[in-house]
């Protein structure tokens, strides 16, 4: 009987193991084919190994289900062995942490594992100050059905992509119908709606391919749009679909001559086309071999004969090692695009970059009023420069939002950090002063423990800013403000100590700073400045002239011979005589103090039993830097 029970137990274990093995194999096949919805269902029931949990998290991550992805990735991370986790895992975990608004942990992951130091609270505060607009959003497609995104302007209509056609077969990646292109009319007025929605013709919309992101020439006769190819390619043992930009021509009210553009390929993707205002350049996103990251933004010239130039990468001011997509070129040549490789709030964030000297400048995050912790993309400006559309999955589905942007009240200011030029240490209690072009003091601040300063400015003005710290050489920097968005200047003040700048300046063990010169000798019981002493003091005159903010104390010391009162009086007279010599040679009296110490501070405390050498060492003048 016992043998029979043991047989039943072993059979159950073997059957269970085989079932798990078969399920694991099926889940991995689905995963490799990017059928993430079905794969997730199986992975969630498999043993919670690190591999299964990471793949389960991936299935959720690639469908923007960040709450579920977080739970899976966290289990992997909490049980991690650092050498077993890849940079790719850390980046995805970082993204889902931001996507669930766990910014503190996300910043930690980025700093420790992605070599990219981020402080999200500081980023938020910075963007509140420097972003020129705030945005008011309204969901335009919440009643359309399915997911919708990517508006293109086509005369008095708009064209967008949507999964609303439930008769289309489902896409394995997300279990939703394939995307088609639709056109509709956006109503005017306060209650904005999207009406008269109709699919584009079957010449454009296919059954088992995605169509999206249409852009039109101004005459409405040429359309560029994205469509995935039927053929899949092998990439790292995984079959992936290639997306290409297609061009279509409107002839007799029908879309014809629908072909991929010449710079597309069957081995890499091109997508998200956008024309500049004079239609001489077409911007797009691609993972072609010359990319810096997974997807970069490029442009091609569009020639008069409707051919295209070679793709040009927009470079590091725009592109990162991650993903940059969905470009839009405004009439003023500002580039709007989305990125998950620049500092933001989670997923794809919207950025803008203006042009200077034919180059795009560093991109600016558009801020929290338009960006969310999820994907925000497909920025398009409508008829008015302050209205337009974006797409976002912040509600759980892709939707199109209208925006109205309102110019923020600009606050002009200068800010920065004060540090030691040599050591790099922060310098609290530095006085930072702002001057106008005529040298008048505009504002002044004593910096705190963080070493930072911030002072108000005005547009179209010339300024200088100075950092001053006792025992340091003041640093003065000049700058101009303008009237076109330079609302913030960041000037780091790196000031150098007298000690580091001059070999004859040293610190003692107590932190006092002295100027070391040859000793000044006086005749017995005398205090007049002899020629040899004058030559030594001339070195001091030159130093004080070089640094007009330096203030010093002239201290005179005697040996212990003669009486206490006599020595104190004699040292006072010698100190005053030294001070008067400096004043006679052009040093303002306000920068000088004198003090006689008599015999109270001997360098060699030998009393009355000193040797002549020891008496000589104690009989001296010292030059203490006060500031």
C-alpha positions in Angstrom: 0.0 0.0 0.0 2.8 2.4 0.9 4.5 1.6 -2.4 1.3 2.4 -4.3 1.0 5.8 -2.5 4.6 6.6 -3.2 4.0 5.8 -6.9 1.0 8.1 -7.0 3.0 10.9 -5.4 5.9 10.5 -7.8 3.5 10.4 -10.8 1.9 13.7 -9.6 5.2 15.3 -9.2 6.4 14.2 -12.7 3.1 15.3 -14.3 3.3 18.7 -12.5 6.9 19.2 -13.6 6.0 18.3 -17.2 3.1 20.7 -17.2 5.3 23.5 -15.9 7.9 22.7 -18.5 5.4 22.8 -21.3 3.8 26.0 -20.0 7.3 27.6 -19.7 8.1 26.6 -23.2 4.9 28.1 -24.5 5.3 31.3 -22.5 8.8 31.8 -23.9 7.7 31.2 -27.5 4.9 33.8 -27.0 7.4 36.2 -25.3 9.9 35.8 -28.2 7.2 36.6 -30.6 6.1 39.6 -28.6 2.7 38.2 -27.8 3.0 39.8 -24.4 -0.7 39.6 -23.3 -0.9 35.9 -23.7 2.7 35.4 -22.4 1.9 37.3 -19.2 -1.1 35.0 -18.4 1.2 32.0 -18.4 4.3 33.6 -16.8 2.1 34.7 -13.9 1.3 31.0 -13.1 4.8 29.7 -13.4 7.3 29.3 -10.5 8.6 32.7 -9.4 12.2 32.4 -10.7 14.2 35.6 -11.5 13.9 34.8 -15.2 10.1 34.2 -15.1 9.5 37.3 -13.0 11.6 39.6 -15.3 9.8 38.3 -18.4 6.5 38.8 -16.7 7.5 42.3 -15.8 8.6 42.9 -19.4 5.2 41.8 -20.7 3.5 44.4 -18.5 6.3 47.0 -19.2 5.9 46.9 -23.0 2.2 47.5 -22.6 2.7 50.4 -20.2 1.1 48.5 -17.3 3.6 49.9 -14.9 1.9 49.0 -11.6 2.0 45.3 -12.5 5.5 45.6 -14.0 6.7 47.2 -10.7 5.5 44.3 -8.6 7.4 41.8 -10.8 10.6 43.8 -11.2 10.7 44.6 -7.5 10.9 40.9 -6.6 13.8 40.5 -9.1 15.5 43.6 -7.7 15.0 42.7 -4.0 16.6 39.3 -4.6 19.3 40.6 -6.9 22.9 39.7 -7.3 24.3 42.8 -8.9 26.3 40.9 -11.4 23.2 39.1 -12.6 21.2 42.2 -13.5 21.7 44.0 -16.7 21.7 47.7 -17.5 18.6 47.0 -19.6 16.8 45.6 -16.5 17.8 48.6 -14.4 16.6 51.0 -17.0 13.2 49.3 -17.2 12.9 49.2 -13.4 13.8 52.9 -13.3 11.1 53.6 -15.8 8.4 51.7 -13.9 9.4 53.4 -10.7 8.9 56.8 -12.3 5.7 55.5 -14.0 4.4 54.7 -10.5 5.6 58.1 -9.1 8.2 56.4 -6.9 10.7 59.1 -7.8 13.0 58.8 -4.8 13.8 55.1 -5.6 13.9 55.9 -9.3 16.6 58.6 -8.7 18.5 56.1 -6.6 18.5 53.4 -9.3 19.5 55.9 -12.0 22.4 57.3 -9.9 23.7 53.9 -8.7 23.2 51.7 -11.7 22.7 53.9 -14.8 25.5 56.4 -14.1 23.0 59.3 -14.4 22.5 61.4 -11.3 18.9 62.6 -11.1 17.1 64.6 -8.5 13.5 64.7 -9.5 12.3 67.2 -6.8 15.0 69.7 -8.0 14.0 69.1 -11.6 10.4 69.9 -10.8 11.4 73.2 -9.1 13.8 74.1 -11.9 11.1 73.6 -14.6 8.6 75.6 -12.6 11.0 78.5 -12.9 12.2 78.2 -16.5 9.4 76.6 -18.6 7.8 79.5 -20.5 4.3 78.0 -20.6 1.7 76.2 -18.6 -0.7 73.9 -20.3 -4.4 73.2 -19.9 -5.5 69.8 -21.3 -8.8 68.3 -22.4 -9.3 64.7 -23.4 -10.6 64.8 -27.0 -11.0 61.0 -27.8 -12.3 59.5 -24.5 -15.6 58.7 -26.3 -14.1 57.5 -29.6 -13.5 53.9 -28.3 -10.2 52.0 -28.2 -6.8 53.8 -28.2 -6.3 56.9 -30.3 -3.1 59.0 -30.9 -1.1 61.1 -33.3 -3.1 63.9 -34.9 -2.1 65.2 -38.3 -3.7 68.4 -39.7 -5.4 68.0 -43.1 -7.2 71.1 -44.2 -10.2 71.7 -41.9 -10.0 68.0 -40.7 -7.6 66.1 -38.5 -6.3 62.6 -39.1 -5.4 60.2 -36.3 -4.6 56.6 -35.6 -7.0 54.4 -33.6 -7.8 50.8 -32.6 -11.6 51.6 -32.7 -12.3 49.1 -35.5 -13.1 46.0 -33.5 -13.6 44.1 -36.8 -9.8 44.3 -37.3 -7.9 41.3 -36.0 -6.1 41.7 -32.7 -2.4 42.5 -32.5 -0.6 39.9 -30.4 1.6 42.5 -28.7 -1.2 44.2 -26.8 -4.3 42.1 -27.7 -6.0 45.2 -29.4 -7.1 45.6 -33.0 -4.6 46.8 -35.5 -4.3 50.5 -35.9 -6.1 52.3 -38.8 -6.1 56.0 -39.8 -9.3 58.0 -39.3 -10.3 61.6 -40.1 -12.6 63.8 -38.2 -13.6 67.4 -37.6 -12.7 69.2 -34.3 -15.5 71.5 -33.2 -14.7 75.1 -32.3 -15.7 76.9 -29.1 -15.4 76.0 -25.4 -16.9 72.5 -25.7 -14.3 71.0 -28.0 -15.4 67.6 -29.6 -14.2 65.3 -32.3 -17.0 64.7 -34.8 -17.8 63.1 -38.2 -15.2 60.4 -37.7 -14.5 58.2 -40.8 -11.8 55.7 -41.6 -9.5 56.6 -44.5 -9.9 54.4 -47.6 -8.8 50.8 -47.9 -6.0 51.9 -50.0 -4.4 53.3 -46.8 -5.9 51.1 -44.1 -4.9 47.5 -44.2 -6.2 44.5 -42.3 -3.2 43.1 -40.5 -0.8 46.1 -40.5 -0.7 49.3 -38.4 -1.1 52.7 -40.0 -0.4 55.8 -37.9 1.1 59.3 -37.7 0.0 60.9 -40.9 1.3 64.3 -42.0 0.2 66.3 -45.1 1.6 68.9 -47.4 -0.2 72.2 -47.3 -2.0 71.6 -50.5 -3.3 68.3 -49.1 -2.1 66.3 -52.1 0.7 64.4 -50.4 0.5 62.3 -47.3 3.4 60.7 -45.3 2.4 58.1 -42.7 3.8 55.1 -40.8 3.0 51.5 -41.6 4.6 48.3 -40.4 5.9 45.9 -43.1 4.5 42.4 -43.3 8.0 40.9 -43.4 9.7 40.4 -40.0 13.4 40.5 -39.4 15.6 38.6 -37.0 17.2 40.8 -34.3 19.0 39.0 -31.5 17.2 35.8 -32.2 13.8 37.6 -32.0 11.6 38.4 -35.0 10.5 42.0 -35.0 8.3 44.0 -37.3 9.9 46.9 -39.3 7.9 50.1 -39.6 8.4 52.3 -42.7 7.3 55.8 -43.7 5.0 55.6 -46.8 4.2 58.3 -49.2 0.7 58.6 -50.9 -0.6 61.0 -53.5 -4.2 62.3 -53.7 -5.3 61.9 -57.3 -8.9 62.5 -58.2 -9.9 62.3 -54.6 -8.2 58.9 -54.2 -5.0 58.0 -52.4 -2.6 56.4 -55.0 1.1 55.7 -55.6 1.5 54.4 -52.1 5.1 53.5 -51.7 7.8 53.4 -48.9 10.0 56.5 -49.1 13.5 55.9 -50.5 15.3 56.2 -47.2 13.3 53.5 -45.6 14.6 49.9 -45.4 13.5 46.4 -44.7 16.2 46.1 -42.1 15.4 49.1 -39.9 12.5 51.2 -39.0 11.6 54.8 -40.1 8.5 56.3 -38.6 6.7 59.5 -37.3 7.2 61.8 -40.3 6.9 65.6 -39.8 7.3 68.3 -42.4 8.8 71.8 -41.7 6.8 74.8 -42.6 8.2 75.3 -46.2 8.1 71.5 -46.7 11.8 71.3 -47.6 12.7 68.9 -44.8 11.0 65.8 -43.5 11.9 64.9 -39.9 11.4 61.4 -38.6 12.4 58.8 -36.0 14.6 55.7 -36.8 16.7 52.9 -35.4 19.0 52.9 -38.5 22.6 51.9 -37.9 23.8 55.5 -37.3 21.6 56.0 -34.2 23.1 57.0 -30.8 20.4 55.0 -29.0 17.4 52.7 -29.7 15.6 55.4 -31.8 17.0 58.8 -32.9 15.4 61.8 -34.7 16.7 62.5 -38.2 15.8 64.7 -41.1 16.1 64.4 -44.9 16.0 67.3 -47.3 13.0 67.2 -49.7 14.0 68.4 -53.1 11.9 70.2 -55.8 11.7 67.0 -57.8 10.2 65.2 -54.8 13.3 63.1 -54.1 15.0 63.0 -50.7 18.5 63.7 -49.5 20.5 61.4 -47.1 19.3 61.1 -43.5 21.0 63.4 -41.1 21.1 62.6 -37.3 20.2 65.6 -35.2 23.0 64.9 -32.7 23.5 64.7 -29.0 21.6 67.9 -28.1 18.4 66.0 -29.2 19.2 62.3 -29.2 20.3 60.0 -26.3 21.3 56.4 -25.8 17.6 55.7 -25.3 14.5 56.6 -27.4 13.6 59.8 -29.1 10.5 59.8 -31.3 7.4 61.8 -32.6 9.1 64.9 -33.9 7.1 68.0 -34.8 8.6 71.2 -36.4 6.8 74.4 -35.6 6.6 77.4 -37.9 9.4 79.1 -35.9 11.6 76.0 -36.4 11.3 74.9 -32.8 11.5 71.1 -32.6 9.1 69.3 -30.3 9.6 65.6 -29.6 9.4 62.9 -27.0 12.2 61.1 -25.2 12.6 58.6 -22.4 16.4 59.2 -22.3 16.3 62.8 -20.9 15.4 63.8 -17.4 11.7 63.7 -17.0 8.7 62.4 -15.0 8.3 58.9 -16.5 7.8 57.2 -19.8 8.1 59.4 -22.8 8.2 63.1 -21.9 7.7 66.1 -24.3 10.7 68.3 -25.0 11.3 71.4 -27.1 14.5 72.6 -28.7 15.0 76.0 -30.5 17.5 76.7 -33.3 20.6 78.9 -33.0 23.2 79.2 -35.8 21.4 76.4 -37.7 21.9 74.0 -34.7 19.3 72.7 -32.3 20.0 73.8 -28.7 19.8 71.5 -25.6 16.2 70.4 -25.3 13.9 71.7 -22.5 11.4 69.5 -20.7 8.0 71.1 -21.2 7.1 70.6 -17.5 4.5 68.9 -15.3 1.5 70.7 -16.6 1.8 68.8 -19.9 4.0 65.8 -19.0 2.8 62.9 -16.7 4.4 59.8 -15.2 3.3 57.9 -18.4 3.9 58.3 -22.1 3.3 61.8 -23.5 4.0 62.3 -27.2 2.8 63.5 -30.6 2.9 67.3 -29.9 1.2 69.3 -32.7 0.5 73.0 -32.8 -2.8 73.9 -34.5 -3.8 77.1 -36.2 -3.0 79.3 -33.2 0.5 79.0 -31.8 -0.9 78.6 -28.3 -3.3 75.7 -29.1 -2.7 72.2 -30.3 -2.8 68.5 -29.5 -0.8 65.9 -27.7 -1.2 62.2 -27.1 -0.8 60.4 -23.8 -1.6 57.1 -22.1 -1.9 58.7 -18.7 -5.5 57.5 -18.4 -4.5 53.9 -19.1 -5.3 54.1 -22.8 -3.8 56.2 -25.6 -5.9 59.3 -26.0 -5.6 62.6 -27.8 -5.8 65.8 -25.8 -6.2 69.3 -26.9 -4.0 71.9 -25.2 -4.1 75.6 -24.6 -0.9 77.0 -23.4 -0.6 80.1 -21.3 2.6 82.1 -21.0 4.0 82.1 -17.5 5.0 85.3 -15.9 8.7 85.4 -16.4 11.0 85.7 -13.4 14.5 86.8 -14.5 17.3 85.8 -12.1 20.8 84.6 -11.8 21.8 81.7 -9.6 24.7 79.5 -8.9 27.0 77.7 -6.5 30.1 79.2 -4.7 33.0 76.8 -4.3 36.8 76.9 -3.6 38.6 77.0 -6.9 41.3 74.5 -5.9 39.5 72.0 -3.6 36.0 72.3 -5.0 34.5 72.6 -1.5 31.3 74.6 -1.0 31.9 78.0 0.6 29.1 79.0 3.0 28.9 82.6 4.2 30.2 84.0 0.9 28.8 87.4 0.1 27.5 87.4 -3.5 26.7 90.9 -4.9 24.9 91.9 -8.1 26.0 95.1 -9.8 24.4 97.0 -12.7 26.4 98.2 -15.7 27.5 101.3 -13.8 28.8 99.3 -10.8 25.8 100.1 -8.5 24.8 97.4 -6.1 21.5 95.9 -7.1 21.2 93.0 -4.7 23.3 91.1 -2.2 23.1 87.7 -0.5 25.1 85.9 2.1 24.9 82.3 1.0 23.9 79.5 3.3 25.3 76.1 4.1 24.4 74.8 0.6 26.6 77.4 -1.0 23.9 78.5 -3.4 22.8 82.0 -4.3 19.9 83.4 -6.3 19.5 87.1 -7.2 16.7 88.8 -9.2 17.5 90.5 -12.6 15.6 92.3 -15.3 15.4 91.6 -19.1 17.7 93.4 -21.5 20.3 94.6 -19.0 24.0 94.3 -18.4 25.2 93.0 -15.0 28.1 91.7 -13.1 28.1 89.4 -10.1 30.8 89.0 -7.5 31.6 86.4 -4.9 33.6 87.6 -1.9 34.8 85.5 1.0 37.3 86.6 3.7 40.8 85.5 2.8 39.8 84.8 -0.8 40.3 86.7 -4.0 36.9 88.2 -5.1 35.6 86.8 -8.4 33.7 89.1 -10.7 31.7 87.7 -13.7 29.9 89.8 -16.4 26.7 88.8 -18.2 23.7 90.2 -20.2 20.1 89.4 -20.1 17.8 89.6 -23.1 14.1 89.8 -23.8 13.6 86.4 -25.4 13.5 83.7 -22.8 16.9 83.9 -21.1 15.1 84.1 -17.8 17.8 82.2 -15.9 21.5 82.5 -15.8 23.6 79.9 -13.9 27.1 81.2 -13.0 29.2 79.0 -10.8 31.6 81.2 -8.7 34.9 79.4 -8.1 37.0 81.7 -5.9 40.6 81.2 -5.0 42.1 81.7 -1.6 45.1 84.0 -1.1 46.9 81.0 0.3 46.5 79.0 -3.0 47.3 82.1 -5.1 50.4 83.3 -3.4 53.4 81.3 -2.1 54.1 83.7 0.7 50.6 83.3 2.2 50.2 80.3 4.6 47.9 79.0 7.3 49.0 78.1 10.8 47.7 75.1 12.8 44.9 77.2 14.2 43.6 78.3 10.8 45.0 81.9 10.9 46.4 83.1 7.6 49.7 85.0 7.5 51.9 86.7 5.0 55.4 85.4 5.4 58.1 88.0 4.8 61.7 88.4 5.8 61.8 89.6 9.4 61.9 93.3 10.0 64.7 94.5 12.3 64.7 97.6 14.5 67.5 99.2 16.5 67.5 98.6 20.2 64.6 100.4 21.8 63.8 102.1 18.4 60.8 101.9 16.1 61.9 103.8 12.9 61.8 101.9 9.6 65.3 101.1 8.4 66.2 100.7 4.7 66.4 96.9 4.9 63.0 96.8 6.6 61.6 99.2 4.0 62.6 96.7 1.2 60.7 94.0 3.0 57.6 96.2 3.5 57.7 97.1 -0.2 56.9 93.5 -1.0 53.8 93.8 1.3 52.8 97.1 -0.4 52.9 95.3 -3.8 50.7 92.4 -2.5 48.2 94.8 -0.9 48.0 96.8 -4.2 47.4 93.6 -6.2 44.5 92.6 -3.9 42.6 95.8 -3.1 40.1 94.0 -0.8 42.7 92.4 1.4 42.8 93.7 5.0 45.6 92.9 7.4 46.7 93.3 11.0 50.3 94.4 11.6 51.5 92.7 14.8 54.8 93.5 16.5 56.5 91.3 19.1 59.5 91.9 21.4 61.7 89.5 23.3 61.5 89.1 27.0 64.3 91.4 27.9 63.4 94.7 29.7 60.1 95.1 31.5 56.6 94.1 30.5 55.2 97.6 30.1 58.3 98.8 28.2 58.0 95.9 25.8 54.3 96.4 25.3 54.8 100.2 24.5 57.7 99.5 22.2 55.8 96.9 20.2 52.8 99.2 19.8 55.1 101.9 18.5 56.8 99.5 16.0 53.4 98.2 14.8 52.2 101.8 14.3 55.4 102.7 12.5 55.0 99.8 10.1 51.3 100.8 9.4 52.3 104.4 8.7 54.9 103.2 6.2 52.3 101.3 4.3 49.9 104.3 4.4 52.7 106.6 3.1 53.1 104.2 0.2 49.4 104.3 -0.9 47.6 101.7 1.1 44.3 103.0 2.6 44.4 103.2 6.4 40.9 101.6 6.5 42.5 98.3 5.4 45.1 98.2 8.1 45.2 97.7 11.9 48.2 97.5 14.2 48.7 95.8 17.5 51.6 95.5 19.8 51.9 92.2 21.7 55.1 92.9 23.6 56.6 89.7 25.0 53.2 87.9 25.4 53.4 85.6 22.4 56.9 84.2 22.1 57.5 81.6 19.4 60.1 80.1 21.7 58.9 80.2 25.3 62.3 80.3 27.0 61.7 83.3 29.4 64.9 85.1 30.4 67.1 82.1 29.6 66.9 82.4 25.9 69.9 82.3 23.6 70.5 85.2 21.3 69.1 83.1 18.5 65.9 82.5 20.5 65.6 86.1 21.5 65.9 87.0 17.7 63.1 84.5 16.8 60.7 86.0 19.3 61.5 89.6 18.2 59.4 89.9 15.0 56.6 91.5 13.0 53.7 89.4 11.7 51.2 90.2 9.0 47.8 88.5 9.7 45.2 88.5 6.9 41.8 89.5 8.4 39.8 89.4 5.1 
